[in-house]
Amino acid sequence: QVQLVESGGGLVQPGVSLRLSCAASGINFRAYGMGWYRQAPGKARELVAVIRSGGSTNYVDSVKGRFTISRDIAKTTVYLQMNSLKLEDTAVYYCRATHETSGENYWGKGTLVAVSS
């Protein structure tokens, strides 16, 4: 059974940092690209950052220079280090695993990040 479990969200003030974690089980972690998505209230879900099976990364422009995606293959976990958080980063953050060749994909249930002064 595939499971993606996000953790690390919370209520924070602008300017601080948070690190999200997504622990994956039931998949061949090395064969999957891992992505962080977010959905703010009233908005569509958007891709925030992705790390492919080969290790390359991409970010949405609004988080470049502030967020860093990384992974620990041994722990089958992907991280999202979020620095200098802004009010507009408030959203539910979801982890997604996508098989690099078949496209088979799985979602976690999300973790809430609320940035408020």
C-alpha atoms as one frame of an Amber mdcrd trajectory, in Angstrom:
protein
   0.000   0.000   0.000   1.386   3.348  -1.042   1.487   6.061   1.593   2.742
   9.612   1.444   2.625  11.310   4.827   3.359  15.012   5.097   4.399  16.734
   8.300   5.960  19.962   9.505   3.246  22.487   8.780   2.050  25.048  11.274
   1.130  28.633  12.065   4.070  30.984  11.732   4.844  34.667  11.375   6.196
  36.199   8.182   9.922  35.859   7.714  10.414  32.625   9.593  11.340  29.202
   8.257   9.626  25.826   8.197  10.700  22.459   6.894   8.082  20.124   5.504
   8.680  16.405   5.268   6.967  13.762   3.174   7.657  10.172   4.133   6.937
   7.705   1.324   6.291   3.997   1.650   5.125   1.296  -0.724   6.947   2.664
  -3.776  10.368   2.270  -5.348  11.425   5.720  -4.218  14.344   5.919  -6.657
  11.994   5.561  -9.641   9.725   8.448  -8.675   9.931  12.162  -9.074   8.694
  13.886  -5.949   6.829  17.149  -5.940   5.419  19.636  -3.484   2.187  21.320
  -4.447   0.080  23.843  -2.595  -3.476  24.996  -2.638  -4.452  28.303  -1.115
  -8.077  29.062  -0.179 -10.112  29.730  -3.291  -7.226  28.988  -5.626  -6.179
  26.100  -7.820  -3.513  23.688  -6.685  -0.090  24.677  -8.013   3.258  22.993
  -8.318   5.773  24.539  -5.933   8.877  22.405  -6.413   9.886  19.105  -7.915
  12.879  16.834  -7.618  13.166  14.229 -10.336  14.499  10.732  -9.944  17.818
  11.905 -11.355  18.046  14.674  -8.786  17.300  17.739 -10.898  14.989  20.317
  -9.367  12.574  23.007 -10.500  10.662  25.682  -8.647   7.770  27.982  -9.300
   9.086  31.525  -9.712   7.408  32.811  -6.561   9.522  30.580  -4.301  12.866
  30.618  -6.101  15.640  31.586  -3.735  13.466  30.944  -0.671  12.435  27.283
  -0.892  14.642  24.250  -1.377  13.462  20.746  -2.194  15.659  17.818  -1.252
  15.357  14.123  -0.606  16.900  11.396   1.515  16.736   8.219  -0.539  17.679
   6.019   2.413  14.782   7.438   4.433  12.463   7.589   1.371  11.628  11.119
   2.427  11.417  14.380   0.528  11.753  17.750   2.216  10.763  21.296   1.470
  12.825  23.883   3.311  10.870  27.109   3.300  12.683  30.288   4.311  11.506
  33.877   4.497   7.879  32.822   4.520   5.351  35.314   3.234   1.652  35.748
   3.844   1.003  34.485   0.328   2.679  31.179   1.110  -0.333  30.257   3.220
  -1.799  27.053   1.792  -2.230  23.361   2.267   0.945  21.728   1.005   0.700
  18.351  -0.671   3.327  15.798  -1.582   3.049  13.903  -4.855   5.032  10.963
  -6.164   5.106  10.441  -9.944   6.746   7.441 -11.604   9.219   8.801 -14.120
   8.265   6.406 -16.930   4.702   5.202 -16.339   3.311   8.421 -14.913   1.623
   6.519 -12.082   1.175   8.989  -9.271   0.116   9.260  -5.661  -0.817  12.118
  -3.365  -0.457  12.723   0.317  -3.250  14.237   2.389  -1.538  17.555   2.920
  -0.212  19.712   5.728  -1.346  23.253   6.460   1.087  26.141   6.425  -0.450
  29.341   7.725   1.631  32.526   7.651   0.074  35.300   9.671   1.212  38.385
  11.521
